[in-house]
């Protein structure tokens, strides 16, 4: 394996678009394990939205390659939150991590986390958060290994 991780560019769009479809299908399989009624039509991730995302200073989109082929992507962001209109807390969030199935369990997610960790240090965050669907046990175990702990339980019901 010759894994390379770098910041995404507009030239990556065709491969990201292809992987995004696989990512959506992966998420739908997980949603089906929780409750089929949670299947929702997601807004399409189009080239225009991707270009806008790349220009944001508070977002960091990376791509993962093996031997020149894109095998994954990940997105991190930073945002400020005010508690009681007084205390300002700077959050970092790993909002998406996706690897093609055959590349999971090979330590690549650890490499992605290491890449983001440096970026979060530069951004001087106070807390780092990550979310996972409850049925995605593999991801939850990886996040626990990285030192994350359950904090808030978000529950959902079709309305």
C-alpha positions as CSV (number, residue, x, y, z in Angstrom):
1,X,0.0,0.0,0.0
2,X,1.2,3.5,-0.9
3,X,-1.2,5.7,1.0
4,X,-1.1,9.5,0.4
5,X,-3.3,12.0,2.1
6,X,-3.6,15.6,0.9
7,X,-6.0,18.6,0.8
8,X,-8.7,18.2,-1.8
9,X,-8.7,20.4,-4.9
10,X,-11.3,21.1,-7.6
11,X,-9.5,18.6,-9.8
12,X,-10.6,15.9,-7.4
13,X,-14.3,16.5,-8.1
14,X,-15.0,13.6,-10.5
15,X,-13.5,11.0,-8.1
16,X,-15.2,12.6,-5.1
17,X,-18.5,12.6,-6.9
18,X,-18.2,8.8,-7.5
19,X,-17.1,8.1,-4.0
20,X,-19.9,10.2,-2.6
21,X,-22.5,7.9,-4.2
22,X,-20.8,4.9,-2.5
23,X,-20.7,6.8,0.8
24,X,-24.5,7.6,0.5
25,X,-25.2,3.9,-0.2
26,X,-23.1,2.9,2.8
27,X,-25.0,5.3,5.1
28,X,-28.4,4.0,3.8
29,X,-27.4,0.4,4.7
30,X,-26.6,1.6,8.2
31,X,-29.9,3.6,8.4
32,X,-31.8,0.5,7.4
33,X,-30.3,-1.3,10.5
34,X,-31.8,1.4,12.7
35,X,-35.1,2.2,11.1
36,X,-36.1,2.1,7.5
37,X,-38.4,5.1,8.0
38,X,-35.2,7.2,8.5
39,X,-34.3,6.9,4.9
40,X,-34.5,10.5,3.6
41,X,-33.6,12.0,0.3
42,X,-30.3,13.9,0.9
43,X,-29.4,17.0,-0.9
44,X,-27.2,16.3,-3.8
45,X,-23.5,17.1,-3.3
46,X,-22.8,18.9,-6.5
47,X,-19.7,20.5,-7.9
48,X,-20.8,24.0,-7.0
49,X,-21.2,23.0,-3.3
50,X,-17.9,21.3,-3.4
51,X,-16.1,24.4,-4.8
52,X,-17.7,26.5,-2.1
53,X,-16.6,24.1,0.6
54,X,-13.0,24.3,-0.6
55,X,-12.9,28.1,-0.2
56,X,-14.0,28.0,3.5
57,X,-11.2,28.7,6.0
58,X,-13.1,26.8,8.7
59,X,-13.3,23.6,6.7
60,X,-10.7,21.1,5.7
61,X,-11.5,18.5,3.0
62,X,-8.9,15.8,2.4
63,X,-8.6,13.0,0.0
64,X,-6.9,9.6,0.4
65,X,-5.1,7.8,-2.4
66,X,-3.6,4.4,-2.8
67,X,-1.3,4.0,-5.7
68,X,-2.8,7.0,-7.4
69,X,-6.4,5.9,-7.0
70,X,-8.8,7.8,-4.7
71,X,-10.0,5.4,-2.0
72,X,-11.5,7.8,0.5
73,X,-12.2,11.4,1.7
74,X,-12.8,13.2,5.0
75,X,-14.1,16.5,6.1
76,X,-13.4,18.5,9.2
77,X,-14.7,21.9,10.3
78,X,-14.3,24.4,13.1
79,X,-17.0,26.5,14.6
80,X,-17.6,28.7,17.6
81,X,-20.4,28.2,20.1
82,X,-21.5,30.6,22.7
83,X,-22.9,29.1,26.0
84,X,-25.3,31.4,27.7
85,X,-24.2,34.3,25.4
86,X,-21.0,34.5,27.5
87,X,-18.7,31.6,27.3
88,X,-17.3,31.1,23.8
89,X,-16.2,27.5,23.0
90,X,-14.3,26.6,19.8
91,X,-15.3,23.2,18.5
92,X,-13.5,21.1,16.0
93,X,-15.7,18.4,14.3
94,X,-14.8,15.4,12.1
95,X,-18.0,15.5,10.1
96,X,-17.3,12.8,7.5
97,X,-14.8,10.0,7.1
98,X,-15.2,7.5,4.3
99,X,-13.0,4.8,2.9
100,X,-13.8,2.2,0.3
101,X,-14.6,-1.0,2.1
102,X,-11.5,-2.9,1.2
103,X,-9.3,-0.1,2.8
104,X,-11.1,-0.2,6.1
105,X,-9.3,-1.7,9.1
106,X,-5.8,-1.0,7.7
107,X,-4.9,2.0,9.9
108,X,-5.8,4.6,7.2
109,X,-8.4,6.2,9.5
110,X,-5.6,6.7,12.0
111,X,-3.6,8.5,9.3
112,X,-6.6,10.7,8.6
113,X,-7.1,11.5,12.2
114,X,-3.4,12.4,12.5
115,X,-3.7,14.8,9.5
116,X,-6.7,16.5,11.1
117,X,-5.2,16.7,14.5
118,X,-2.5,19.0,13.3
119,X,-5.0,21.2,11.6
120,X,-7.1,21.4,14.7
121,X,-4.1,22.4,16.8
122,X,-3.5,25.3,14.5
123,X,-7.1,26.3,14.8
124,X,-6.8,26.3,18.6
125,X,-10.0,24.3,19.3
126,X,-11.2,23.6,22.9
127,X,-13.1,20.4,22.1
128,X,-13.2,17.9,19.3
129,X,-16.4,16.1,18.4
130,X,-17.4,13.4,16.0
131,X,-20.7,11.7,15.3
132,X,-21.5,8.2,14.1
133,X,-24.8,6.4,13.6
134,X,-25.4,4.0,16.5
135,X,-25.4,1.0,14.1
136,X,-21.9,1.9,12.8
137,X,-20.1,-0.2,15.5
138,X,-16.8,-0.2,13.6
139,X,-16.6,3.6,13.5
140,X,-17.7,3.9,17.1
141,X,-14.9,1.5,18.2
142,X,-12.3,3.4,16.2
143,X,-13.5,6.7,17.7
144,X,-13.3,5.3,21.2
145,X,-9.7,4.1,20.5
146,X,-8.9,7.6,19.6
147,X,-10.1,8.8,23.0
148,X,-13.6,10.0,22.2
149,X,-16.3,9.3,24.8
150,X,-20.1,9.3,24.5
151,X,-21.4,12.8,25.3
152,X,-24.9,13.4,24.0
153,X,-27.3,10.9,22.8
154,X,-29.4,12.2,19.9
155,X,-32.5,10.3,19.2
156,X,-34.8,10.4,16.2
157,X,-38.4,9.6,15.3
158,X,-40.2,9.9,12.0
159,X,-42.7,12.7,12.3
